[in-house]
Structure formats: structure tokens, C-alpha cells
Amino acid sequence: MDRKLRVNVLGVWLGVFLWVGQVVAESEPQKIALLVPLTGALADWGVGMEKGARMALEESNSPVKLLVEDSQFDPKAALLALERLRTTNRLDALIVFGSSVSQQSQLLRTACSHFKKP
């Protein structure tokens, strides 16, 4: 893994740890949606992120439920996955694999701007 990517991945997990620390005191379990490529050319990255997220949550003993969907690293597939998650769950956070300027991230950002929750 190259240095820049390693720094980005570490930044994501630092954010997850900080967020999880704030949630531990709340009584109702929080739901984090994780949209990662579980199939396709980038599946190794997505599977690794899912494993890392599950390990982080287990170590924190927090009442957080992780909901994972396959984004296939495709904007349309990611949007459909987000809609599946939103229609069946009340989401408290969303973690997406990819650059913040990618087409997938921009599409999901627009979709999330319509949510009632910040």
C-alpha cells in the first residue's frame, strides 16, 4: 500500500474511533453504513475496510451496528446500495470508500444532502 493511501485509510479509521467514542454513552445503538467495493477490481480494499471496521467496533465494545453494502466502486451501484440502506434503517453515519472528489462520492454527497440528519 502506498504512503498516501495509507495516510488516508488511517485518517478514516481515526474518525471512526473518535465517533465511536462519542456514541458509547448513548443508550440506543447507532447505525453506521459502510459502502465499500466487495466485488470487482477493488474488492480486496473493500473487504479489508469491512474487516477493519468490525475489529474497531469490537475493540471499542460500543453499541454500534455496522451495515455493509457493496458499492462495486460504481456511482450508480453505490447510490442504489445507499437507498437500500436508507429504506430499511435509520442511519447515523455513512462511510464511503474512495476519494472525496470521485464521481461516486459527489453523487452520494448530493443524495445525503436531502437527509434530515446532518
N, C-alpha and C positions, 0 to 999 in steps of 0.2 A: 504494500500500500504506500503510495507516495506521501510525502510530508504534508502537503496542502490538504489532501483528503483526510489524512489522519487528524489534523487540527480541526477540520470541520466536523468530523464524526465525534471527536471528543467534546466539542462545543455543544452539540446536540445532546449528548448524554449528561453534560453538566447541567444543562437546562432542565432535563428530566429529573435529575436528582434534586435540584432546588425546588421544582414544582411539587414533587412528591413529598418533600419535607413539609411544605405548607399544607398539604392535604391530609396528612396523618391525623391531625387533631379533629377533623370533621367527621361527623357520625355516618353520613350516607356515603357509600362507596362512589368514588369518582370514576368516570369512564374516559379512557384515553383511546382515541382511534389512531392506529398506525397504518398508513398507506405506504406499502413498500412493494417492490417487484419480487414476487415469489416465483414467477415463471419468466422465461425469456433470457436474454443475454446477461442481464444484471441480477439474476435470481440469487447468485451467491451473496451479493451485497445485501439484498433484502432479507434473506434467511439469517444472515449474521446480525442485522439490526434487530430482527424479531427476537433472536436468542438473547442478545444484549439487553434489550428492554425487559424481557421476562426475568433475567438474572437481577437487574437493578431493582425491579419491583419486589422480588423475593427477598433480597437482602434488606430492603427498607421496611419489610413487614407492614406495608401500607395497605389500606383498604381500597386499592385502585384496581379496576378491572381493565385489562388490555384487550382491545378489539382490533384484530388484524384483518386487513383486506389486501388482496393482490392488485396493485396498481398497474402491473405489467410495464411500468415506466412509459405509459402511453396516456396522454391527456384525457382522451375520451373514456378509457377504461378506468382511470383514476376518478373521474367525475361520477361515473356510474357506481363505483365502489363507495364513494362518499355518500351518494344518495341512498344506497342500500343501508349504510350505517345510520344515517340520519332518520330514516323512516322507521327503524326498529329500536333506536336507542336515543337517549338524551346524552349528547356528547359534551364533555367538559374541556377537552383539549384534542388537538389534531397534530400529529407529527407526520410529515411527508418526506420521503426520500427524494433528494435532488436539489439542485441549485435554486436559490430564491428567484432567479431570473429566468428559469426554464419555462417553456410553454405550459407544462403541467402545473407548476407552482402558480403561475399567473392565473390560469383557469380556475384552480381551486381557491385562490385568494378571492377572486370575484364571486365565486359561489358562496364562500364563507361570509362575505360582507353582508349577505342577506339574512344571516342568522340573528336571532335576538340576543345571543350571548356575545360579549366582546371576545 
